[in-house]
């Protein structure tokens, strides 16, 4: 966990992923590739403060429902932060999205036209659901 939390020594994404458990490594590696494939954008590894520490940020071109993706390789709780336009939920109400996304949607924050959601990556099902959400929101 040292590399993920150490603000003053920038790690590589490989080092951060190696700090995850074996199952989390496989899930997060697959999800990271899905994020790149779906968004078509190269992420940047940046210090995101004490909550998200070293995370990959994938900004999205303006004018889309998906605004940004944060890949958070926290060794204790790997997750993904997704910033969506609130208009996304007009076309895709939460009740129509995969049920494994509900915990992240229920605690999301909406201010103005943006919603910030955070999803734990705890199973293959959650990886599929997050990928589905990204695919829906990028279109």
C-alpha positions as CSV (number, residue, x, y, z in Angstrom):
1,X,0.0,0.0,0.0
2,X,3.0,2.3,0.4
3,X,3.3,3.3,-3.3
4,X,-0.4,4.2,-3.6
5,X,-0.4,6.5,-0.6
6,X,3.1,8.1,-1.0
7,X,2.4,11.5,-2.5
8,X,6.0,12.5,-3.0
9,X,7.2,9.5,-5.0
10,X,5.3,9.0,-8.3
11,X,4.8,5.2,-8.9
12,X,4.1,3.5,-12.2
13,X,0.6,2.0,-12.8
14,X,2.3,-1.4,-12.8
15,X,3.6,-1.0,-9.3
16,X,0.1,0.2,-8.1
17,X,-1.6,-2.8,-9.7
18,X,1.0,-5.2,-8.1
19,X,-0.1,-3.9,-4.7
20,X,-3.6,-5.4,-5.3
21,X,-4.5,-8.9,-4.4
22,X,-4.4,-11.5,-7.2
23,X,-8.1,-11.4,-8.0
24,X,-8.2,-7.6,-7.8
25,X,-5.2,-7.4,-10.1
26,X,-7.0,-9.4,-12.8
27,X,-10.2,-7.4,-12.4
28,X,-8.6,-4.0,-12.3
29,X,-6.3,-4.8,-15.3
30,X,-9.3,-5.9,-17.3
31,X,-11.3,-2.9,-16.3
32,X,-8.4,-0.5,-17.0
33,X,-8.2,-2.0,-20.6
34,X,-12.0,-1.6,-21.0
35,X,-11.8,2.0,-20.0
36,X,-9.1,2.7,-22.6
37,X,-11.0,0.7,-25.3
38,X,-14.4,2.4,-24.6
39,X,-13.1,5.9,-24.2
40,X,-10.3,5.8,-26.8
41,X,-8.3,8.1,-24.5
42,X,-5.0,7.5,-22.8
43,X,-5.2,8.1,-19.1
44,X,-2.8,10.1,-16.9
45,X,-1.5,9.0,-13.5
46,X,-2.0,11.8,-11.1
47,X,-2.0,12.5,-7.4
48,X,-5.7,13.0,-6.4
49,X,-5.4,13.8,-2.7
50,X,-5.8,11.6,0.4
51,X,-9.0,9.9,-0.7
52,X,-8.0,8.7,-4.2
53,X,-4.2,9.0,-3.8
54,X,-2.4,7.9,-7.1
55,X,-5.2,7.3,-9.7
56,X,-5.4,7.3,-13.4
57,X,-7.6,10.2,-14.8
58,X,-9.2,9.8,-18.2
59,X,-10.8,13.0,-19.3
60,X,-13.4,12.8,-22.0
61,X,-14.1,15.2,-24.9
62,X,-16.7,17.9,-23.9
63,X,-20.3,17.4,-25.1
64,X,-20.7,13.8,-24.0
65,X,-22.6,12.3,-21.1
66,X,-19.4,10.8,-19.7
67,X,-17.2,13.6,-18.4
68,X,-14.3,11.8,-16.7
69,X,-13.2,8.4,-15.3
70,X,-10.9,7.9,-12.3
71,X,-9.2,4.5,-12.1
72,X,-8.5,4.1,-8.3
73,X,-6.1,1.2,-7.5
74,X,-6.6,1.3,-3.8
75,X,-5.2,-1.9,-2.3
76,X,-7.9,-2.1,0.3
77,X,-10.9,-1.0,-1.9
78,X,-10.2,-0.9,-5.7
79,X,-12.8,1.3,-7.4
80,X,-13.6,3.6,-10.2
81,X,-14.9,7.1,-10.0
82,X,-17.1,8.3,-12.9
83,X,-18.4,11.8,-13.6
84,X,-21.5,11.9,-15.7
85,X,-23.8,14.6,-17.0
86,X,-27.0,14.5,-15.1
87,X,-28.8,14.4,-18.5
88,X,-27.5,10.8,-18.9
89,X,-30.0,9.7,-16.2
90,X,-32.9,11.1,-18.2
91,X,-32.3,8.6,-21.0
92,X,-30.9,5.8,-18.7
93,X,-32.7,5.9,-15.3
94,X,-30.9,4.1,-12.5
95,X,-33.7,1.5,-12.4
96,X,-32.7,0.4,-15.9
97,X,-29.0,0.1,-15.2
98,X,-27.3,-3.1,-13.8
99,X,-28.2,-3.7,-10.1
100,X,-24.6,-4.0,-9.1
101,X,-24.2,-0.3,-9.8
102,X,-26.9,0.7,-7.3
103,X,-24.5,1.1,-4.3
104,X,-22.4,3.6,-6.2
105,X,-25.4,5.4,-7.7
106,X,-27.2,5.8,-4.3
107,X,-24.3,7.7,-2.7
108,X,-23.4,9.7,-5.8
109,X,-23.3,13.5,-5.6
110,X,-25.1,15.7,-8.1
111,X,-24.3,19.4,-8.4
112,X,-25.7,21.4,-11.3
113,X,-25.3,19.3,-14.5
114,X,-22.7,16.8,-13.1
115,X,-23.0,13.6,-11.1
116,X,-20.0,12.1,-9.3
117,X,-20.3,8.3,-8.8
118,X,-17.9,5.9,-7.2
119,X,-18.1,2.1,-7.8
120,X,-16.3,-0.6,-5.9
121,X,-14.7,-3.3,-8.2
122,X,-15.4,-6.4,-6.1
123,X,-16.5,-9.0,-8.7
124,X,-16.4,-9.8,-12.4
125,X,-20.1,-8.7,-12.4
126,X,-19.2,-5.2,-11.2
127,X,-16.5,-5.0,-13.9
128,X,-19.1,-5.9,-16.6
129,X,-21.6,-3.4,-15.1
130,X,-19.1,-0.5,-15.0
131,X,-18.1,-1.3,-18.6
132,X,-21.7,-1.3,-19.6
133,X,-22.3,2.1,-17.9
134,X,-19.3,3.5,-19.7
135,X,-20.4,2.2,-23.1
136,X,-23.9,3.7,-22.6
137,X,-22.5,7.0,-21.4
138,X,-19.9,7.5,-24.1
139,X,-22.5,7.2,-26.9
